[in-house]
Structure formats: C-alpha cells, structure tokens
Amino acid sequence: MGPGSLRQLARIGVNHSMIEQIFITHFHPDHTADLIHFLFVTRDPKILENRRPFTIAGPVGMEAFIRKLRNVYGRWLDIPDSIMRIEEMDIHKPETRSYKGYEIDSRHVIHTPNSLAYRIQGKGGESIVYSGDTAFCDEIVELARDCDLLILESSFPEGEAVEGHLIPSEAGRVATLAGVKKLLLMHFYPEALGTDIAGDCRKAYKGELILGRDMLTICI
C-alpha cells in the first residue's frame, strides 16, 4: 500500500471502507505509506459505526510495525480490535492461508530479512503472483510456477543491477523458468525510465509481456 494507493483506488470506485484485506510484502515506505492514511480515515467514529472488520497481513514484524505507527500518531490511528485484525506470515517456510473466495501462499524472497511474495489462488483455479521487491531467487520462481499472471518488480535498468532488486532480463528469466502465462513488470525507478525495459526483458522471455501503469485492466 504505497503512496497514492487510496487515491487511485478511489478513482476506480473502490472506497477505503470497502477494503477487507491488505497484504504487506515488507516495511519500506514505498510499500506502506498509505497505511497511515488508511488507518487515519478509518478511525473516524462515523465510519467505525458501520465498518466491516478488515485484516492487515504481512511478514513477522507486522504487529510491531503497526504499534510503532501508533506510537508516533497516537489516538489518530487507534482502531478497535473488533474492527482491525493483524496477521503475521511465516518468513522461514512457505505458508498457505484461506480467505473468502481465495487462498494466499506466501514465501520469503531476497530483499529485506522479512520480505514476502504472495500467490493468490482463486476458487476457479486462476492465480496471480505478486513479488513485492526481490532479487532473483529460486523462491520467486517456485511461487510463480504456472501462474496466470506474474506481477514482478523490475526496478533498475540493464547493466545497473542493485542488490535486492531485479533488472529486466532477470525478471524475464524468472518468468521463463516459472512458465507463467503473462508477465507484468512494475516498480520502475527513474533510472529505468527511458530505457528499453521490454526489449531487455525479451532477452530472456518470449511470452505475453505487459509494462505496468496506473489504471491498467488485465483479464486472466
């Protein structure tokens, strides 16, 4: 839930009060900043009166992270336990949890000590994998095996690899090894913009390729 997430969701008709599950991959600001705004607007007494319970799930440390936010902002982020549930996913072994209409598989990936990637499996068999931030690793390949859509970070341009992140050809290699049906690249740092991201990815991947952008609709 990075900065601007709530605003963009509102643009497509998803009000913050409609959100029932949030899954956090790791605790860097570009993946968590809008949690502050989400909790702040939710704690309004008029909203809480009719608010359905929601879950914030993430890696081990999720509860401590929320507690530290509350320590900074005080009562402005206080949500009753009857409304907000916090779940922590195991970072030492793969884990599967069931929710209404789908399952979530989580697996540790190489970025921070607590980073997770998620696989969403619908009851009809459809599957989406979201990497969060990660370096090339066997874990993301196995999690993405045969999925319908792999949403994969590709932060830096070819030839400028940074530890804990992917470059386009590495992202393409993950998708090829996993045998995914569609690959969506996202999380482009300024250094990558203006480079041939798709062309560099094509060095290792020949399947359907999408470059992510806001307001994009994808059918799976």
FIKOLZA-1660 file (N, C-alpha, C; in steps of 0.1 Angstrom, whole numbers, plus 5000, padded with zeros to 4 digits):
% residues 220
   i   px   py   pz ch aa at
   1 5009 4988 5000  A  M  N
   1 5000 5000 5000  A  M CA
   1 5009 5012 5000  A  M  C
   2 5015 5015 4989  A  G  N
   2 5024 5026 4987  A  G CA
   2 5017 5039 4986  A  G  C
   3 5024 5050 4985  A  P  N
   3 5018 5064 4985  A  P CA
   3 5009 5065 4972  A  P  C
   4 4997 5070 4974  A  G  N
   4 4988 5072 4963  A  G CA
   4 4978 5061 4961  A  G  C
   5 4980 5050 4968  A  S  N
   5 4972 5038 4965  A  S CA
   5 4957 5041 4968  A  S  C
   6 4954 5047 4979  A  L  N
   6 4940 5050 4982  A  L CA
   6 4933 5060 4972  A  L  C
   7 4941 5070 4967  A  R  N
   7 4936 5079 4957  A  R CA
   7 4933 5072 4944  A  R  C
   8 4942 5063 4940  A  Q  N
   8 4939 5056 4927  A  Q CA
   8 4928 5046 4928  A  Q  C
   9 4927 5040 4940  A  L  N
   9 4915 5031 4942  A  L CA
   9 4902 5038 4941  A  L  C
  10 4902 5050 4947  A  A  N
  10 4890 5058 4947  A  A CA
  10 4886 5062 4933  A  A  C
  11 4896 5064 4924  A  R  N
  11 4894 5068 4910  A  R CA
  11 4886 5057 4903  A  R  C
  12 4888 5045 4907  A  I  N
  12 4880 5034 4900  A  I CA
  12 4869 5029 4908  A  I  C
  13 4865 5037 4918  A  G  N
  13 4853 5034 4926  A  G CA
  13 4854 5025 4938  A  G  C
  14 4867 5022 4942  A  V  N
  14 4869 5014 4954  A  V CA
  14 4872 5023 4966  A  V  C
  15 4862 5025 4974  A  N  N
  15 4863 5033 4986  A  N CA
  15 4871 5026 4997  A  N  C
  16 4878 5033 5005  A  H  N
  16 4886 5027 5016  A  H CA
  16 4878 5018 5025  A  H  C
  17 4865 5021 5027  A  S  N
  17 4857 5013 5036  A  S CA
  17 4853 5000 5030  A  S  C
  18 4856 4998 5017  A  M  N
  18 4853 4985 5010  A  M CA
  18 4865 4975 5012  A  M  C
  19 4876 4980 5016  A  I  N
  19 4888 4971 5017  A  I CA
  19 4887 4962 5029  A  I  C
  20 4888 4949 5027  A  E  N
  20 4887 4939 5038  A  E CA
  20 4900 4932 5041  A  E  C
  21 4909 4932 5031  A  Q  N
  21 4922 4925 5034  A  Q CA
  21 4933 4934 5027  A  Q  C
  22 4944 4935 5035  A  I  N
  22 4956 4942 5030  A  I CA
  22 4968 4933 5032  A  I  C
  23 4976 4930 5022  A  F  N
  23 4987 4922 5023  A  F CA
  23 5000 4930 5021  A  F  C
  24 5009 4931 5031  A  I  N
  24 5021 4939 5030  A  I CA
  24 5033 4929 5027  A  I  C
  25 5041 4933 5018  A  T  N
  25 5052 4924 5014  A  T CA
  25 5064 4927 5023  A  T  C
  26 5067 4940 5026  A  H  N
  26 5078 4944 5035  A  H CA
  26 5075 4958 5040  A  H  C
  27 5084 4963 5048  A  F  N
  27 5080 4975 5056  A  F CA
  27 5087 4988 5051  A  F  C
  28 5092 4988 5038  A  H  N
  28 5097 5001 5033  A  H CA
  28 5086 5011 5030  A  H  C
  29 5089 5024 5031  A  P  N
  29 5078 5034 5029  A  P CA
  29 5071 5033 5016  A  P  C
  30 5078 5030 5005  A  D  N
  30 5071 5029 4992  A  D CA
  30 5061 5018 4991  A  D  C
  31 5061 5009 5001  A  H  N
  31 5051 4998 5001  A  H CA
  31 5041 4999 5013  A  H  C
  32 5042 5009 5021  A  T  N
  32 5034 5010 5033  A  T CA
  32 5029 5024 5036  A  T  C
  33 5033 5034 5029  A  A  N
  33 5030 5048 5033  A  A CA
  33 5015 5051 5034  A  A  C
  34 5006 5045 5025  A  D  N
  34 4992 5048 5026  A  D CA
  34 4985 5040 5037  A  D  C
  35 4992 5031 5044  A  L  N
  35 4986 5025 5056  A  L CA
  35 4983 5036 5066  A  L  C
  36 4991 5046 5067  A  I  N
  36 4989 5057 5077  A  I CA
  36 4975 5064 5074  A  I  C
  37 4973 5067 5061  A  H  N
  37 4961 5074 5057  A  H CA
  37 4949 5065 5058  A  H  C
  38 4951 5052 5055  A  F  N
  38 4940 5042 5057  A  F CA
  38 4935 5041 5071  A  F  C
  39 4945 5040 5080  A  L  N
  39 4941 5039 5095  A  L CA
  39 4935 5052 5100  A  L  C
  40 4940 5063 5095  A  F  N
  40 4936 5076 5100  A  F CA
  40 4921 5079 5096  A  F  C
  41 4918 5076 5083  A  V  N
  41 4904 5078 5079  A  V CA
  41 4895 5068 5085  A  V  C
  42 4899 5056 5087  A  T  N
  42 4891 5045 5092  A  T CA
  42 4887 5048 5107  A  T  C
  43 4895 5054 5115  A  R  N
  43 4892 5056 5129  A  R CA
  43 4882 5067 5131  A  R  C
  44 4877 5074 5121  A  D  N
  44 4866 5084 5123  A  D CA
  44 4854 5077 5129  A  D  C
  45 4849 5082 5140  A  P  N
  45 4837 5075 5146  A  P CA
  45 4825 5072 5137  A  P  C
  46 4823 5081 5128  A  K  N
  46 4811 5079 5119  A  K CA
  46 4814 5067 5109  A  K  C
  47 4826 5066 5106  A  I  N
  47 4830 5054 5097  A  I CA
  47 4830 5041 5105  A  I  C
  48 4835 5042 5117  A  L  N
  48 4836 5030 5125  A  L CA
  48 4823 5024 5128  A  L  C
  49 4813 5032 5129  A  E  N
  49 4799 5027 5132  A  E CA
  49 4795 5016 5123  A  E  C
  50 4798 5017 5110  A  N  N
  50 4793 5007 5100  A  N CA
  50 4804 5000 5094  A  N  C
  51 4817 5001 5099  A  R  N
  51 4828 4995 5092  A  R CA
  51 4829 4980 5094  A  R  C
  52 4830 4973 5083  A  R  N
  52 4832 4958 5084  A  R CA
  52 4846 4956 5089  A  R  C
  53 4848 4945 5096  A  P  N
  53 4862 4941 5101  A  P CA
  53 4871 4939 5089  A  P  C
  54 4884 4943 5090  A  F  N
  54 4894 4941 5080  A  F CA
  54 4906 4935 5086  A  F  C
  55 4915 4929 5077  A  T  N
  55 4927 4923 5081  A  T CA
  55 4939 4929 5074  A  T  C
  56 4949 4932 5082  A  I  N
  56 4962 4936 5076  A  I CA
  56 4972 4925 5079  A  I  C
  57 4977 4919 5068  A  A  N
  57 4986 4907 5070  A  A CA
  57 4999 4911 5064  A  A  C
  58 5010 4905 5069  A  G  N
  58 5023 4908 5065  A  G CA
  58 5033 4899 5071  A  G  C
  59 5046 4901 5069  A  P  N
  59 5056 4892 5075  A  P CA
  59 5057 4894 5090  A  P  C
  60 5064 4885 5096  A  V  N
  60 5068 4887 5110  A  V CA
  60 5073 4901 5112  A  V  C
  61 5067 4908 5122  A  G  N
  61 5071 4922 5125  A  G CA
  61 5059 4931 5122  A  G  C
  62 5048 4926 5116  A  M  N
  62 5037 4934 5112  A  M CA
  62 5030 4941 5124  A  M  C
  63 5028 4933 5135  A  E  N
  63 5022 4939 5147  A  E CA
  63 5031 4950 5152  A  E  C
  64 5044 4948 5153  A  A  N
  64 5053 4958 5158  A  A CA
  64 5053 4970 5150  A  A  C
  65 5052 4968 5136  A  F  N
  65 5052 4980 5127  A  F CA
  65 5040 4988 5130  A  F  C
  66 5028 4982 5131  A  I  N
  66 5016 4990 5134  A  I CA
  66 5017 4997 5147  A  I  C
  67 5023 4990 5157  A  R  N
  67 5024 4996 5170  A  R CA
  67 5033 5008 5170  A  R  C
  68 5043 5008 5162  A  K  N
  68 5052 5019 5161  A  K CA
  68 5045 5031 5154  A  K  C
  69 5037 5028 5144  A  L  N
  69 5029 5039 5138  A  L CA
  69 5020 5045 5148  A  L  C
  70 5014 5037 5157  A  R  N
  70 5005 5042 5167  A  R CA
  70 5013 5051 5177  A  R  C
  71 5025 5046 5180  A  N  N
  71 5033 5054 5190  A  N CA
  71 5036 5068 5184  A  N  C
  72 5038 5069 5171  A  V  N
  72 5041 5082 5165  A  V CA
  72 5028 5091 5164  A  V  C
  73 5017 5085 5160  A  Y  N
  73 5005 5093 5157  A  Y CA
  73 4994 5092 5168  A  Y  C
  74 4997 5084 5178  A  G  N
  74 4988 5084 5190  A  G CA
  74 4974 5079 5186  A  G  C
  75 4964 5085 5192  A  R  N
  75 4950 5081 5191  A  R CA
  75 4944 5082 5177  A  R  C
  76 4951 5090 5168  A  W  N
  76 4946 5092 5155  A  W CA
  76 4947 5079 5146  A  W  C
  77 4954 5069 5151  A  L  N
  77 4955 5057 5144  A  L CA
  77 4949 5045 5152  A  L  C
  78 4942 5048 5162  A  D  N
  78 4936 5038 5171  A  D CA
  78 4924 5032 5164  A  D  C
  79 4924 5019 5162  A  I  N
  79 4913 5011 5156  A  I CA
  79 4909 5000 5166  A  I  C
  80 4897 4998 5169  A  P  N
  80 4893 4988 5179  A  P CA
  80 4897 4974 5173  A  P  C
  81 4901 4965 5182  A  D  N
  81 4905 4952 5178  A  D CA
  81 4893 4944 5172  A  D  C
  82 4881 4948 5175  A  S  N
  82 4870 4941 5168  A  S CA
  82 4868 4945 5153  A  S  C
  83 4875 4956 5149  A  I  N
  83 4875 4960 5135  A  I CA
  83 4887 4956 5128  A  I  C
  84 4899 4958 5134  A  M  N
  84 4912 4955 5127  A  M CA
  84 4919 4943 5133  A  M  C
  85 4922 4933 5124  A  R  N
  85 4929 4921 5128  A  R CA
  85 4943 4922 5121  A  R  C
  86 4953 4919 5128  A  I  N
  86 4967 4918 5122  A  I CA
  86 4971 4904 5122  A  I  C
  87 4976 4899 5111  A  E  N
  87 4982 4886 5109  A  E CA
  87 4996 4886 5105  A  E  C
  88 5004 4878 5110  A  E  N
  88 5018 4877 5106  A  E CA
  88 5021 4864 5099  A  E  C
  89 5027 4865 5087  A  M  N
  89 5031 4853 5079  A  M CA
  89 5045 4848 5083  A  M  C
  90 5047 4835 5082  A  D  N
  90 5060 4829 5085  A  D CA
  90 5070 4833 5074  A  D  C
  91 5082 4837 5078  A  I  N
  91 5092 4841 5069  A  I CA
  91 5102 4829 5067  A  I  C
  92 5101 4819 5075  A  H  N
  92 5111 4808 5075  A  H CA
  92 5106 4796 5066  A  H  C
  93 5093 4795 5063  A  K  N
  93 5088 4784 5055  A  K CA
  93 5076 4789 5047  A  K  C
  94 5073 4783 5036  A  P  N
  94 5061 4786 5028  A  P CA
  94 5048 4784 5037  A  P  C
  95 5038 4793 5035  A  E  N
  95 5026 4792 5042  A  E CA
  95 5014 4794 5034  A  E  C
  96 5003 4787 5036  A  T  N
  96 4991 4789 5029  A  T CA
  96 4980 4793 5039  A  T  C
  97 4972 4803 5035  A  R  N
  97 4961 4807 5044  A  R CA
  97 4948 4809 5035  A  R  C
  98 4937 4805 5040  A  S  N
  98 4924 4806 5032  A  S CA
  98 4916 4818 5037  A  S  C
  99 4911 4825 5027  A  Y  N
  99 4902 4836 5029  A  Y CA
  99 4889 4834 5021  A  Y  C
 100 4880 4843 5022  A  K  N
 100 4867 4842 5015  A  K CA
 100 4870 4843 5000  A  K  C
 101 4869 4831 4993  A  G  N
 101 4869 4831 4979  A  G CA
 101 4883 4829 4973  A  G  C
 102 4894 4828 4981  A  Y  N
 102 4907 4826 4976  A  Y CA
 102 4916 4821 4987  A  Y  C
 103 4928 4816 4982  A  E  N
 103 4939 4813 4991  A  E CA
 103 4951 4821 4988  A  E  C
 104 4959 4823 4999  A  I  N
 104 4971 4831 4998  A  I CA
 104 4983 4822 5001  A  I  C
 105 4993 4820 4992  A  D  N
 105 5005 4814 4995  A  D CA
 105 5016 4825 4997  A  D  C
 106 5023 4824 5008  A  S  N
 106 5034 4834 5010  A  S CA
 106 5048 4826 5010  A  S  C
 107 5058 4834 5006  A  R  N
 107 5071 4828 5006  A  R CA
 107 5081 4839 5007  A  R  C
 108 5092 4836 5015  A  H  N
 108 5102 4846 5017  A  H CA
 108 5110 4848 5004  A  H  C
 109 5113 4861 5001  A  V  N
 109 5122 4864 4990  A  V CA
 109 5133 4873 4994  A  V  C
 110 5143 4875 4985  A  I  N
 110 5155 4882 4989  A  I CA
 110 5154 4897 4986  A  I  C
 111 5152 4904 4997  A  H  N
 111 5152 4919 4996  A  H CA
 111 5156 4924 5010  A  H  C
 112 5146 4923 5020  A  T  N
 112 5149 4925 5034  A  T CA
 112 5148 4912 5041  A  T  C
 113 5153 4912 5054  A  P  N
 113 5151 4899 5061  A  P CA
 113 5137 4894 5062  A  P  C
 114 5127 4903 5061  A  N  N
 114 5113 4899 5064  A  N CA
 114 5105 4900 5051  A  N  C
 115 5111 4901 5039  A  S  N
 115 5103 4903 5027  A  S CA
 115 5095 4890 5023  A  S  C
 116 5083 4892 5018  A  L  N
 116 5075 4881 5013  A  L CA
 116 5070 4884 4999  A  L  C
 117 5067 4874 4992  A  A  N
 117 5059 4874 4979  A  A CA
 117 5047 4866 4981  A  A  C
 118 5036 4869 4974  A  Y  N
 118 5023 4863 4976  A  Y CA
 118 5018 4857 4963  A  Y  C
 119 5012 4845 4964  A  R  N
 119 5004 4839 4953  A  R CA
 119 4989 4839 4957  A  R  C
 120 4981 4845 4949  A  I  N
 120 4966 4845 4952  A  I CA
 120 4960 4834 4942  A  I  C
 121 4953 4825 4948  A  Q  N
 121 4947 4814 4941  A  Q CA
 121 4932 4814 4943  A  Q  C
 122 4925 4817 4932  A  G  N
 122 4910 4818 4932  A  G CA
 122 4904 4804 4933  A  G  C
 123 4891 4803 4936  A  K  N
 123 4885 4790 4937  A  K CA
 123 4883 4784 4923  A  K  C
 124 4883 4793 4913  A  G  N
 124 4882 4787 4899  A  G CA
 124 4896 4783 4893  A  G  C
 125 4906 4784 4901  A  G  N
 125 4919 4780 4897  A  G CA
 125 4928 4791 4892  A  G  C
 126 4923 4803 4890  A  E  N
 126 4931 4814 4885  A  E CA
 126 4941 4818 4895  A  E  C
 127 4953 4823 4891  A  S  N
 127 4963 4826 4900  A  S CA
 127 4971 4839 4896  A  S  C
 128 4974 4847 4906  A  I  N
 128 4982 4859 4904  A  I CA
 128 4993 4858 4915  A  I  C
 129 5005 4861 4910  A  V  N
 129 5017 4862 4919  A  V CA
 129 5022 4876 4919  A  V  C
 130 5024 4881 4931  A  Y  N
 130 5030 4895 4933  A  Y CA
 130 5043 4893 4941  A  Y  C
 131 5054 4898 4935  A  S  N
 131 5067 4896 4940  A  S CA
 131 5070 4906 4952  A  S  C
 132 5064 4918 4952  A  G  N
 132 5070 4928 4961  A  G CA
 132 5083 4931 4955  A  G  C
 133 5093 4935 4964  A  D  N
 133 5107 4937 4959  A  D CA
 133 5115 4924 4962  A  D  C
 134 5123 4921 4952  A  T  N
 134 5131 4908 4953  A  T CA
 134 5142 4908 4944  A  T  C
 135 5153 4901 4947  A  A  N
 135 5163 4898 4938  A  A CA
 135 5159 4885 4931  A  A  C
 136 5167 4880 4921  A  F  N
 136 5165 4867 4915  A  F CA
 136 5167 4857 4926  A  F  C
 137 5157 4847 4927  A  C  N
 137 5159 4837 4937  A  C CA
 137 5150 4825 4933  A  C  C
 138 5153 4813 4938  A  D  N
 138 5145 4801 4935  A  D CA
 138 5131 4803 4941  A  D  C
 139 5130 4810 4952  A  E  N
 139 5117 4811 4959  A  E CA
 139 5106 4817 4950  A  E  C
 140 5110 4828 4943  A  I  N
 140 5100 4835 4935  A  I CA
 140 5097 4827 4922  A  I  C
 141 5107 4819 4917  A  V  N
 141 5104 4811 4906  A  V CA
 141 5094 4800 4910  A  V  C
 142 5096 4793 4921  A  E  N
 142 5087 4783 4925  A  E CA
 142 5073 4788 4929  A  E  C
 143 5072 4799 4935  A  L  N
 143 5059 4805 4939  A  L CA
 143 5051 4809 4926  A  L  C
 144 5058 4813 4916  A  A  N
 144 5051 4817 4903  A  A CA
 144 5049 4806 4894  A  A  C
 145 5053 4794 4897  A  R  N
 145 5052 4782 4888  A  R CA
 145 5038 4781 4881  A  R  C
 146 5037 4783 4868  A  D  N
 146 5025 4781 4860  A  D CA
 146 5014 4790 4864  A  D  C
 147 5017 4802 4869  A  C  N
 147 5006 4811 4873  A  C CA
 147 5001 4818 4861  A  C  C
 148 4988 4823 4862  A  D  N
 148 4982 4831 4851  A  D CA
 148 4988 4844 4849  A  D  C
 149 4992 4851 4860  A  L  N
 149 4998 4864 4859  A  L CA
 149 5008 4866 4870  A  L  C
 150 5020 4869 4865  A  L  N
 150 5031 4872 4875  A  L CA
 150 5034 4887 4874  A  L  C
 151 5032 4894 4886  A  I  N
 151 5035 4908 4887  A  I CA
 151 5048 4909 4894  A  I  C
 152 5058 4914 4886  A  L  N
 152 5072 4913 4891  A  L CA
 152 5079 4926 4890  A  L  C
 153 5086 4929 4900  A  E  N
 153 5094 4942 4900  A  E CA
 153 5105 4941 4890  A  E  C
 154 5108 4953 4885  A  S  N
 154 5120 4955 4876  A  S CA
 154 5125 4969 4878  A  S  C
 155 5132 4971 4889  A  S  N
 155 5134 4984 4894  A  S CA
 155 5145 4992 4886  A  S  C
 156 5156 4985 4882  A  F  N
 156 5167 4992 4876  A  F CA
 156 5170 4987 4862  A  F  C
 157 5177 4995 4854  A  P  N
 157 5180 4992 4840  A  P CA
 157 5190 4981 4839  A  P  C
 158 5191 4975 4827  A  E  N
 158 5201 4965 4824  A  E CA
 158 5215 4971 4826  A  E  C
 159 5224 4964 4832  A  G  N
 159 5237 4968 4835  A  G CA
 159 5239 4977 4847  A  G  C
 160 5228 4979 4854  A  E  N
 160 5229 4988 4866  A  E CA
 160 5222 4980 4878  A  E  C
 161 5224 4967 4879  A  A  N
 161 5218 4959 4890  A  A CA
 161 5221 4965 4904  A  A  C
 162 5211 4964 4912  A  V  N
 162 5212 4968 4926  A  V CA
 162 5208 4956 4935  A  V  C
 163 5215 4954 4945  A  E  N
 163 5213 4942 4954  A  E CA
 163 5198 4943 4959  A  E  C
 164 5191 4932 4959  A  G  N
 164 5178 4931 4964  A  G CA
 164 5167 4935 4954  A  G  C
 165 5171 4937 4941  A  H  N
 165 5161 4941 4931  A  H CA
 165 5164 4934 4918  A  H  C
 166 5155 4935 4908  A  L  N
 166 5157 4928 4896  A  L CA
 166 5159 4938 4884  A  L  C
 167 5167 4934 4874  A  I  N
 167 5167 4941 4862  A  I CA
 167 5159 4934 4852  A  I  C
 168 5155 4940 4840  A  P  N
 168 5145 4933 4831  A  P CA
 168 5149 4919 4827  A  P  C
 169 5161 4917 4823  A  S  N
 169 5165 4903 4818  A  S CA
 169 5163 4893 4829  A  S  C
 170 5166 4897 4842  A  E  N
 170 5164 4888 4853  A  E CA
 170 5149 4885 4855  A  E  C
 171 5141 4895 4854  A  A  N
 171 5127 4893 4855  A  A CA
 171 5122 4884 4844  A  A  C
 172 5127 4886 4832  A  G  N
 172 5123 4877 4821  A  G CA
 172 5127 4862 4824  A  G  C
 173 5139 4861 4830  A  R  N
 173 5144 4847 4833  A  R CA
 173 5135 4841 4844  A  R  C
 174 5130 4848 4854  A  V  N
 174 5121 4843 4864  A  V CA
 174 5108 4838 4857  A  V  C
 175 5103 4846 4848  A  A  N
 175 5090 4843 4842  A  A CA
 175 5092 4830 4833  A  A  C
 176 5103 4829 4826  A  T  N
 176 5105 4818 4817  A  T CA
 176 5107 4805 4825  A  T  C
 177 5115 4806 4836  A  L  N
 177 5117 4794 4844  A  L CA
 177 5104 4789 4851  A  L  C
 178 5096 4799 4854  A  A  N
 178 5083 4796 4861  A  A CA
 178 5072 4791 4851  A  A  C
 179 5074 4794 4839  A  G  N
 179 5063 4790 4829  A  G CA
 179 5050 4798 4830  A  G  C
 180 5051 4811 4833  A  V  N
 180 5039 4819 4835  A  V CA
 180 5032 4822 4822  A  V  C
 181 5019 4825 4823  A  K  N
 181 5011 4828 4811  A  K CA
 181 5013 4843 4807  A  K  C
 182 5013 4851 4817  A  K  N
 182 5015 4866 4815  A  K CA
 182 5025 4871 4825  A  K  C
 183 5033 4881 4820  A  L  N
 183 5042 4888 4829  A  L CA
 183 5040 4903 4829  A  L  C
 184 5038 4909 4841  A  L  N
 184 5036 4923 4842  A  L CA
 184 5048 4928 4850  A  L  C
 185 5055 4938 4844  A  L  N
 185 5067 4944 4851  A  L CA
 185 5062 4957 4857  A  L  C
 186 5067 4960 4868  A  M  N
 186 5063 4973 4875  A  M CA
 186 5075 4977 4884  A  M  C
 187 5072 4988 4892  A  H  N
 187 5082 4993 4902  A  H CA
 187 5094 4998 4895  A  H  C
 188 5092 5007 4885  A  F  N
 188 5103 5012 4877  A  F CA
 188 5109 5024 4884  A  F  C
 189 5122 5024 4888  A  Y  N
 189 5129 5035 4893  A  Y CA
 189 5132 5045 4882  A  Y  C
 190 5135 5058 4885  A  P  N
 190 5138 5068 4875  A  P CA
 190 5149 5063 4865  A  P  C
 191 5159 5056 4871  A  E  N
 191 5170 5052 4862  A  E CA
 191 5165 5043 4851  A  E  C
 192 5154 5035 4853  A  A  N
 192 5149 5026 4843  A  A CA
 192 5140 5033 4833  A  A  C
 193 5134 5043 4836  A  L  N
 193 5125 5050 4827  A  L CA
 193 5133 5056 4815  A  L  C
 194 5128 5054 4803  A  G  N
 194 5136 5059 4792  A  G CA
 194 5145 5048 4786  A  G  C
 195 5146 5037 4793  A  T  N
 195 5154 5026 4787  A  T CA
 195 5144 5016 4781  A  T  C
 196 5150 5006 4773  A  D  N
 196 5141 4997 4767  A  D CA
 196 5138 4985 4776  A  D  C
 197 5129 4987 4786  A  I  N
 197 5126 4977 4796  A  I CA
 197 5121 4964 4789  A  I  C
 198 5111 4966 4780  A  A  N
 198 5105 4954 4773  A  A CA
 198 5116 4947 4765  A  A  C
 199 5124 4954 4758  A  G  N
 199 5134 4948 4749  A  G CA
 199 5144 4940 4757  A  G  C
 200 5148 4946 4769  A  D  N
 200 5158 4939 4777  A  D CA
 200 5152 4926 4784  A  D  C
 201 5139 4927 4787  A  C  N
 201 5132 4916 4793  A  C CA
 201 5131 4905 4782  A  C  C
 202 5129 4909 4770  A  R  N
 202 5127 4899 4759  A  R CA
 202 5139 4891 4756  A  R  C
 203 5151 4895 4762  A  K  N
 203 5163 4887 4760  A  K CA
 203 5161 4873 4767  A  K  C
 204 5152 4872 4777  A  A  N
 204 5151 4860 4784  A  A CA
 204 5136 4855 4785  A  A  C
 205 5127 4862 4779  A  Y  N
 205 5113 4859 4780  A  Y CA
 205 5105 4862 4767  A  Y  C
 206 5098 4852 4762  A  K  N
 206 5092 4854 4749  A  K CA
 206 5076 4854 4750  A  K  C
 207 5071 4853 4762  A  G  N
 207 5057 4852 4764  A  G CA
 207 5050 4866 4764  A  G  C
 208 5037 4866 4768  A  E  N
 208 5030 4879 4769  A  E CA
 208 5036 4888 4779  A  E  C
 209 5039 4900 4775  A  L  N
 209 5046 4909 4784  A  L CA
 209 5038 4922 4785  A  L  C
 210 5036 4927 4797  A  I  N
 210 5029 4940 4800  A  I CA
 210 5038 4949 4808  A  I  C
 211 5039 4962 4805  A  L  N
 211 5045 4971 4813  A  L CA
 211 5035 4978 4822  A  L  C
 212 5036 4977 4835  A  G  N
 212 5026 4982 4844  A  G CA
 212 5024 4997 4843  A  G  C
 213 5012 5002 4845  A  R  N
 213 5009 5016 4847  A  R CA
 213 4996 5017 4855  A  R  C
 214 4994 5028 4861  A  D  N
 214 4981 5031 4868  A  D CA
 214 4969 5030 4859  A  D  C
 215 4958 5025 4865  A  M  N
 215 4945 5023 4858  A  M CA
 215 4945 5012 4848  A  M  C
 216 4955 5004 4848  A  L  N
 216 4955 4993 4838  A  L CA
 216 4946 4981 4842  A  L  C
 217 4938 4976 4833  A  T  N
 217 4929 4965 4835  A  T CA
 217 4935 4953 4828  A  T  C
 218 4936 4941 4835  A  I  N
 218 4941 4929 4829  A  I CA
 218 4931 4918 4831  A  I  C
 219 4928 4910 4821  A  C  N
 219 4920 4898 4822  A  C CA
 219 4928 4886 4823  A  C  C
 220 4924 4877 4833  A  I  N
 220 4932 4865 4834  A  I CA
 220 4922 4853 4833  A  I  C
% end
